[in-house]
């Protein structure tokens, strides 16, 4: 994870797009392990961003 706020924002946006693609790939099964793993990583990035503000 990046400590640079602009880099962190870029990582979050990229991960959001990736998550959307994976959700579609797994037919909107939000319980699929791939979807959950990406979602949890995204959660941690967002939390890091919120703590930095």
Protein Blocks (a to p, Z undefined) as FASTA:
>chain_A
ZZbfklmmmmmmmmmmmmmmmmmmnoopakbfklmmmmmmmmmmmmmmmmmZZ
